Amino acid sequence: MSVFPIRFLMLTVIAFHSDSFAAGGHEQQLSLLIRQLDTLDTLVQQASRYEAPESNTHYRFDYPRLSQDIQRIRHGVQGYLSPSRAQPRDPAELVGDYRLDTPSAESSP
């Protein structure tokens, strides 16, 4: 499965639920966001299983890194919805770069 279907699926999930954001309260919107992140994480896990290693590509999609960022966002939203302490915390920075360099066969000794 290429990266294009993943992007299409992510945009479809977000667009499908965008009307719900305007209708609900703030906490309902964030709860919906959690459900969307769950769906997105499931799609990423499925796509990573079906990714065929292509020998002629220089790059591949870094699914584990994307899953970590989704988990980080989910954790931040859940922390807001049910805070464990009153003081703010330093959020971890998202990586955002999901392209892995594939080592070429010519560069190996």
Rosetta blueprint (number, residue, H / E / L):
1 M L
2 S L
3 V H
4 F H
5 P H
6 I H
7 R H
8 F H
9 L H
10 M H
11 L H
12 T H
13 V H
14 I H
15 A H
16 F H
17 H H
18 S H
19 D H
20 S H
21 F H
22 A H
23 A H
24 G L
25 G L
26 H H
27 E H
28 Q H
29 Q H
30 L H
31 S H
32 L H
33 L H
34 I H
35 R H
36 Q H
37 L H
38 D H
39 T H
40 L H
41 D H
42 T H
43 L H
44 V H
45 Q H
46 Q H
47 A H
48 S H
49 R H
50 Y H
51 E L
52 A L
53 P L
54 E L
55 S L
56 N L
57 T L
58 H L
59 Y E
60 R E
61 F E
62 D L
63 Y H
64 P H
65 R H
66 L H
67 S H
68 Q H
69 D H
70 I H
71 Q H
72 R H
73 I H
74 R H
75 H H
76 G H
77 V H
78 Q H
79 G H
80 Y H
81 L H
82 S L
83 P L
84 S L
85 R L
86 A L
87 Q L
88 P L
89 R L
90 D L
91 P L
92 A L
93 E L
94 L L
95 V L
96 G L
97 D L
98 Y L
99 R E
100 L E
101 D E
102 T L
103 P L
104 S L
105 A H
106 E H
107 S H
108 S L
109 P L
